[in-house]
């Protein structure tokens, strides 16, 4: 049941932000009922599952990937609806770190006599909700740095041409990353050099996944030319920590940083990247005059080498996507 709830959570990943993407299953014996979080202002996962189950929710078990809320927001408290429906047992994957929830939903259910278990599939639920968990605990977005390079680590030729280093499968996957992100950020130099649109136009969600209703917010560090394709865009200046704080206040849960090399280096050196998505093409520029992934000085010695951990390696046509995260405690 919890595995099915996780699948339901994945199905609504693209439409719920800044709310968490949550899945819920109600097991009423011979029948099971599914709920997933609706768009902001709509029902939470638990309410959708309860509405699907109707009277059959009485005495049933409810499985949810995140602690049910116990406060009045744009929708009513899920806890009240669960209690009113007569659910006998609630199984929660992880507690919600949001201060307005944070254990209160679980406590209220137990006070009402509902049996509550916490921790089933906790690792999987926390991985799925990592961007949300970071945002609620720190106020900052989960920062994904996307890089596309040749196998010798170069992102552009000496004449500055850089498009189509990777193949179509990798480019479509990069658009999937955009669709999963609330905002996409580039430096003004990249806008002037490449004039990117920064949309998720080339990716279509698979069957069963609700497509996003909007394109991600486009953010430019500096000023973009008035006729740039990136417009309408949010133009920002100042320290990167301040930029992230302002985006977090705007409800940006996941930020995708797409470069260029100066912007990528700035986020990397400041230790602000949570996840690196590196697309590698089986090509070699074969010299030191092509442009590298990062500008500026790197580690002075091997003892200063930045090290992370490989999270996943995926084949995308002729290319590889390597996902890497810093060696630090998760959110």
N, C-alpha and C positions, 0 to 999 in steps of 0.2 A: 504493500500500500504506500509506503513512504517513497519507494522508487517511482511509483506512478505519480505521486505528488511532485517529485523533483522534475519529472518529464513535463508536467503541467506548468511548473515554474519556468522551465526553459522556453516553453511555447509563448510566453507573454513577455519575454526578456526585452523586446524592442519597443514596448509601448507604455510601460508603467512609470518610468523615471519622471520625477524624483522619488516616487514611491518604490518600495522594494518589489521585485518580481517574485511572487509567492505562488506555490501550488498547494492544493488541498484535496484530500480524498476522504470520502465518508463511506465506511464499510458497514452496511446494514444487513450483513448475512449473505443472502442470496443476491443482493444488488449492491453495486458500488456507484458512487456519484463523484464527479470531478468538478473542481473549480479552479480558476486561475485569476489573478488580479486583472482588473479592467484598467482602462486608461484613467489618468488622474481625474478624480471627481466621481468615478464609477465605483462599483462594488469591489471590495477586497475578495481574495480567493475564498475565504471561509464562507462569506455571504453567498457567493455564487454556488458553492457546493451545497449549502443548506437549502437554497432555493430549488436546486435540482432534485434534492432528496425529498423535500416537503415533509409530510408527517412521518416518513420512514427514517428520519434522523433521530427520532426518539429511541433511546436505548442503544444507539449505534456508537461506533468508534470513529473519531475524526483524526486524521493525520494531516499535519501542516508543516511546511518547511521553515516557518518562522513564527515566533510567538504571536498569538492573536493580540490585537490592540485592545486597550481598555479606556480609550479617551474619545472625545467627540472632535472630529476634524471635519473634512468635507463630507465624510460619511459617519454613521453612528458606530459605536463600539462593537467590534466583532464578538467580544466576550459576552455581552448582553444577549446577542442573537444566539450564540451557542448554548447558553444556559436556558433561554426561553424555548429552544427547540428540543430540550430534554436529552442532549447528547450525554452518554454515560462516561465516555473516556476520551481524552484528548492526548495525542502523541505529538510532541513538538521536537523538531530537529534541533533548532538552536534558539536561544533567547535573543530578543531584539535589543541592540545597544542604544537605540534611540531613547533619550532621557524621558520622553513622555510615555514610554512603554516599559522598557528595562525591568522585567520581572513582575511588573504590576498585573499584566494579563494573566500570567500563570497563577499568581497569588489569588486573584479574584475568582478564577475558576475553582481552585481548591477550596476557597471559603464557601463557595456555593455547593460543595459536595461533589464536584466533578473530579474523577480520577485523572491525574496528569502525569505523564512520563516525558522526560526531557533527555535528548541526546541521541536518538535513533538517526543514523546517517548524518551525524553532525559534521563530519569532515567534508562530505560531499555537498551539504547545504552551505557550509561556510565558504567553500571554494566557489560555488555558483554565485554567492552573494558578496564576494570579497570587495568589489567596488563600493557597494552600498555600506558595508560594515566600516570601511575606512572613512567614508564620508560622514557617517553618523558619529564616529569616535573622534575624528579630528577636524571636521568641517571642511576638509580639502578633497578634491577629486582624486580618484585613482588614475594615475598618469601612465599611459601606454606610449612608449616611443617606438614608432614604426620606421624601419630602415630597409632600403632595397639596394643591393650592391652586387657587384661581380664577386667571384669566389676569392679574388685577391683584395676584397674590401674597398672597392672604389665605386663611387656613386655617380660620377660624371666623367666625360672625356675632357682632355685639356681644352677643347674648344667650347666647353660648358654644356654640350649636348648630353642629355641624361634620360630622355624618355625611352621606355621599352627595354630597359636592362633585363627585367624579368618578363616572363611569358604571360599569356592571358589568364591562366588559372590563378597565378599569384596576384595579378591585378584585381581580379574579381574578389579574391579572398580579402584583399586590402579594403575593398569597398564594403565587405561584410564588417570589418573592424569599424569602419566609419558608421555603419548603420547601428552598431552596438554602442556607439559613443554618443554622449550628449553634445560634445563640442569637438571640433577639429582645429588645431592650432598650427600655424606656420609663421615663419619670419617674413618681414616685408621684402627681403632680398629674394626669397623664393617666389613670391608673388610677381615681382618684376621680371625674374628670369624665366619662369615657367608658365605664369598665368594659369594656375590650377583652378578648377571649379570647386573642388573639395566636396563633391556630392557622392552619394552611395548609389549612383545611377546604374551601375553595371552588375549589381548583385540582387538576386531575387530570393527571398526566404523560402525554405523548403515547405512542403505540405505540412500543415499542422502548426506552423509558426505564424503568429499574427504579424503582418508587416507594419513597419513604422508609419505613422501618419505624417511626419515631418522629416525634413532633412536635418542633420546636426547643425548646431550653431557654428558659424565659421568665425574664427578668431585670428587676427593678424597682430603680431608683435611689431609695432610701428605703424606707418601709414601706407595704405595700398593706393595705387593709382586710381583715379575716379572711374576709369573705364575697365578695371580689372574684373574678371569673371567671378572672383570670390565675393563680390558684393551681392546682397547686403551682408556686411561683416562687422563684427565688433572689433574695433581697433584699440589696442591696449599698450601701455608703456609702464615702466617702473620695474622694481625688483620682481623676480619670478615668484617668490613666496607671496608677494602681495597680489600678483596676477592670479595665482591659484586660490588665494583666499577670496578674492572677488568672484571668481567663477564658482567656487563652492557655495557662496551666498546666493548665487543665481540658481542654485539647484543642479549644477553640473556634477553628476556622480562619476562619470568616466570621461577623461580628456584624452584624445588621441593627438599626439605631437608628431607631425610629419616632416619637420625640418624647416630649412636645410641644415647643412653641416654645422653652421655657427649656432643655430638654435638648439640642435640636438646636443652639441657639446656643452652648451650652457646648462641645459637640464641635467645632463649626465654628471657634470662636475659638481653641480650643486646637490647631488644626491636626491633629486626629486623624482626620479623615474621608479615606478613600481614594477613595470613589466616591459621587457624589450621584445618586440616582434621583428625579427631580422629575416628578410627574404634574400636568399642567395641564389644567383643565377650561375649556371655552369659556363661562365665566360671569364676571360682574363684580359685585363688591359695590358699587363705585362711590363709595366714601368712605374716610376715614381712620380710621373707628371700628371696622371689622372687624379681627380679629386677624391679625397678620403671621406669616410663616414663622418669624421669629426675634424673641426679646425682647431688650431692652437697646439700647445704643447701637451703631450701625454705623459705617461708614467716615465720617470727618469731612470728607473731600474726595475728589474723583474720583481724585486721585493715590494715595489709600489704598484704592481699590476692590480687593477680592479678585477675582482672575481665574483661571479655569480653562480647560479645553479641552473642547469638546463631543465626546463619545465616540460617541454615537448618538442618533438621533431616531426614535421609533416611533409610528405611529398606532395607538391602541387605541379602536376605536369612535369616539365624538366627541372623545376626549381625546388628548393627546400625552404621551408619556414622553420626557423629555430626560435622557440620561445624561451626566454631566460628571465630570471628574477634575481634581485640582490639577495645576498646571504644575510637575512634578518628575519626577525619574528614577524609573522603575518598579522593581519588586522582582524 
